[in-house]
Amino acid sequence: MSMEKKKEVSILVGNRIRSIRQKRGLTMEQLSYELGIEYTQLSRIERGIINTSVFQLFMISRALNVDFEEIVCDLNGIEFHFD
């Protein structure tokens, strides 16, 4: 997968996390405290700056009280080809 596609995936996932967090009325500081991570790390995840682990995404879904699938649901529309 190209670096461009990796970035696209990170941005989509980050946007989804931010959207859910905001709908829940949580600040980044509140969610990062719940997760036990620095809010700056959560900020980088939400902005798609870093590509976080599946485990971290799982923990974020639990802290937001949503199914894991809700975090990654927007990824089905991404097309890519194996080189």
C-alpha positions as CSV (number, residue, x, y, z in Angstrom):
1,M,0.0,0.0,0.0
2,S,1.4,3.4,-0.9
3,M,2.3,6.0,1.7
4,E,-0.5,8.1,0.3
5,K,-3.1,5.4,1.1
6,K,-1.7,4.9,4.6
7,K,-2.1,8.6,5.2
8,E,-5.7,8.5,3.9
9,V,-6.6,5.6,6.2
10,S,-5.0,7.4,9.2
11,I,-6.9,10.6,8.4
12,L,-10.3,8.8,8.0
13,V,-9.8,6.9,11.3
14,G,-8.7,10.0,13.1
15,N,-11.6,12.0,11.8
16,R,-14.0,9.3,12.9
17,I,-12.5,9.2,16.4
18,R,-12.8,13.0,16.7
19,S,-16.4,12.9,15.5
20,I,-17.4,10.3,18.0
21,R,-15.5,11.9,20.9
22,Q,-17.2,15.3,20.2
23,K,-20.6,13.7,20.0
24,R,-20.0,12.2,23.4
25,G,-19.1,15.6,24.7
26,L,-15.6,14.7,25.6
27,T,-12.5,16.8,25.3
28,M,-9.2,15.4,24.1
29,E,-7.9,15.8,27.6
30,Q,-10.7,13.7,29.1
31,L,-10.4,10.9,26.6
32,S,-6.6,10.8,26.8
33,Y,-6.9,10.6,30.6
34,E,-9.3,7.7,30.3
35,L,-6.9,6.0,27.9
36,G,-3.8,6.7,29.9
37,I,-2.0,8.5,27.1
38,E,-0.8,12.1,26.5
39,Y,-3.4,14.3,24.9
40,T,-0.8,15.3,22.3
41,Q,-0.7,11.6,21.2
42,L,-4.5,11.6,20.9
43,S,-4.3,14.8,18.9
44,R,-1.8,13.2,16.5
45,I,-4.1,10.2,16.1
46,E,-7.1,12.4,15.4
47,R,-5.3,14.4,12.9
48,G,-3.9,11.3,11.1
49,I,-0.3,12.3,11.9
50,I,0.5,8.9,13.3
51,N,-0.7,5.4,12.4
52,T,-1.7,3.9,15.7
53,S,-2.0,0.2,16.6
54,V,-5.1,-1.9,16.4
55,F,-4.9,-2.4,20.1
56,Q,-4.9,1.4,20.7
57,L,-7.9,1.7,18.4
58,F,-9.6,-1.1,20.3
59,M,-9.0,0.8,23.6
60,I,-10.3,4.0,22.1
61,S,-13.5,2.3,21.0
62,R,-14.0,1.0,24.5
63,A,-13.3,4.4,26.1
64,L,-15.8,5.9,23.7
65,N,-18.3,3.1,24.4
66,V,-18.7,2.1,20.7
67,D,-18.1,-1.0,18.8
68,F,-14.6,-1.3,17.2
69,E,-16.3,-1.4,13.8
70,E,-17.7,2.1,14.3
71,I,-14.1,3.4,14.4
72,V,-13.1,1.8,11.1
73,C,-16.4,1.8,9.2
74,D,-15.4,4.5,6.8
75,L,-12.5,2.4,5.4
76,N,-14.7,0.2,3.2
77,G,-14.8,2.9,0.5
78,I,-11.0,3.1,0.1
79,E,-9.7,1.4,-3.1
80,F,-6.2,0.2,-3.4
81,H,-4.3,-2.4,-5.3
82,F,-1.5,-4.7,-4.1
83,D,1.6,-4.1,-6.1
